[in-house]
Amino acid sequence: MTWTAPEVTRPSGDTAADERVLLPSLLNWHRSTFLHKLAGLTGEQLAQASVPPSNLTLLGLVRHLAKVERFWFRLRYAGQDIGPLYDPALGKDHDFESLDAEQAEKAYDVLLEEIRLADEAAAGGSLDDTFDLGDAPFSLRMLYIHMIGEYARHNGHADLIRERVDGHTGA
């Protein structure tokens, strides 16, 4: 049986909450919006480059977002002693380039797990917590804002790709 990405219900959130509630809630909404854009597609469809001349695919975005969840929340913010999701020797864009449709379900599950672990890493943190980003400190607050922007940008990419793959448009 061919795997298809499952349906996703996007959460509603408190739009007047304080930042510590609002920022993670908005990030979770963007995460679920991305997953919603994949719903009903097969691994083959997720791996399809459909917006020439770009080779960008939904599967590449799934893999990329799993990588950035791990990098920002677990490696940078929490300082966990874990390696990168993909071997850096394979190139900085390996997440976008390794597109085996048979691995789509696994990639999807990895993204879900990285999201869960990212939330766990940041759960007890203060928005004022900082970590070293080389030349300047980076706060958990800025990390949430960065990741909201990351997902918002890629949700736009996903809209275009999805429309070309099967004609589906929507929020």
C-alpha positions in Angstrom: 0.0 0.0 0.0 1.3 3.5 -0.9 1.8 5.8 2.1 0.0 9.2 2.0 0.6 12.1 4.3 -2.2 12.2 7.0 -4.8 14.8 7.5 -3.8 17.5 10.1 -6.0 19.6 12.3 -4.5 23.0 12.9 -4.8 24.3 16.4 -6.5 27.5 17.3 -4.7 29.7 19.8 -5.1 32.5 22.2 -4.3 35.6 20.1 -4.1 37.8 23.2 -1.8 35.7 25.3 1.5 36.8 26.7 4.6 36.1 24.6 5.6 32.8 26.4 2.3 31.3 25.3 1.8 33.3 22.0 5.2 32.6 20.3 5.1 28.7 20.7 1.4 28.7 19.8 2.1 30.6 16.6 5.0 28.4 15.7 2.8 25.3 16.3 0.2 26.8 14.0 2.7 27.3 11.3 4.1 23.8 11.8 0.6 22.3 11.5 -0.1 24.5 8.5 2.9 23.1 6.7 1.8 19.5 7.5 -1.7 20.4 6.4 -0.3 21.3 3.0 1.1 17.8 2.6 -2.1 16.0 3.6 -3.3 13.4 1.1 -0.1 13.3 -1.0 1.9 10.2 -1.7 5.7 9.9 -1.3 6.0 10.2 -5.1 4.0 13.4 -5.1 6.1 14.8 -2.2 9.3 14.1 -4.1 8.0 15.8 -7.3 9.8 19.0 -8.3 6.9 20.9 -9.9 7.9 24.6 -10.2 10.6 24.8 -12.8 13.4 25.8 -12.9 13.5 25.2 -9.1 14.2 21.7 -7.9 12.4 22.4 -4.6 10.1 19.6 -3.4 7.7 19.1 -0.5 9.8 16.2 0.6 12.9 18.4 0.5 11.1 20.9 2.7 10.0 18.1 5.2 13.7 17.0 5.5 14.9 20.6 5.7 12.4 21.6 8.5 13.4 18.5 10.5 17.0 19.6 10.2 16.4 23.2 11.3 14.2 22.1 14.2 17.1 19.9 15.5 19.7 22.5 14.7 18.1 25.5 16.4 16.3 24.0 19.4 18.3 21.0 20.3 21.9 21.8 19.1 22.0 25.5 19.6 19.5 26.4 22.3 19.6 23.3 24.5 23.2 22.5 23.7 22.4 18.8 23.5 25.3 16.5 22.6 23.8 15.1 19.4 25.0 15.3 15.9 23.4 17.0 12.9 20.4 15.2 11.3 22.3 14.8 8.0 26.0 14.2 7.4 27.6 17.7 6.6 30.0 15.9 4.3 27.1 15.3 1.9 26.7 19.0 1.4 24.7 21.8 3.1 21.7 21.2 0.9 21.6 17.4 1.2 18.2 17.7 3.0 16.8 19.2 -0.2 18.6 16.8 -2.5 18.0 13.3 -1.1 14.5 12.6 -2.4 13.8 8.9 -2.2 10.0 8.8 -2.4 10.1 5.4 -0.6 11.5 7.3 2.4 8.8 10.0 2.6 6.9 8.4 5.5 10.2 8.1 7.5 11.1 11.7 6.7 7.6 12.8 7.8 7.9 10.8 11.1 11.4 12.3 11.7 10.0 15.8 11.3 7.2 15.0 13.8 9.8 13.7 16.3 12.1 16.7 15.8 9.2 19.0 16.5 8.3 17.0 19.7 11.9 17.1 20.8 12.3 20.8 20.0 9.2 21.6 22.1 10.6 19.5 24.9 13.9 21.3 24.7 12.3 24.8 25.0 9.5 23.9 27.4 11.0 25.2 30.6 13.0 28.0 29.1 12.6 31.7 29.6 12.2 33.9 26.5 15.2 35.8 27.8 17.5 32.7 27.9 20.3 33.2 25.5 22.8 31.0 23.7 25.9 31.8 21.7 25.5 32.2 18.0 29.1 33.1 17.3 29.4 36.9 17.4 26.3 37.7 19.5 23.9 36.1 21.9 20.6 34.8 20.6 17.5 34.6 22.8 14.8 32.0 22.9 12.4 34.8 22.0 14.4 35.5 18.8 14.6 31.7 18.1 10.8 31.5 18.1 10.5 34.5 15.9 13.2 33.1 13.5 11.4 29.7 13.3 8.0 31.3 12.7 9.6 33.2 9.8 11.2 29.9 8.6 7.9 28.1 8.5 6.0 31.1 7.0 8.5 31.3 4.2 8.4 27.5 3.5 4.6 27.5 3.8 4.5 29.9 0.9 6.9 27.6 -1.1 4.6 24.6 -0.2 1.6 26.4 -1.5 3.2 26.9 -4.9 4.5 23.3 -5.1 1.3 21.7 -3.9 -0.8 23.6 -6.5 1.5 22.4 -9.3 1.5 18.8 -8.0 -2.3 18.3 -7.8 -4.0 21.6 -8.2 -4.9 21.9 -4.5 -4.9 25.4 -3.2 -5.9 26.7 0.2 -4.9 28.0 3.6 
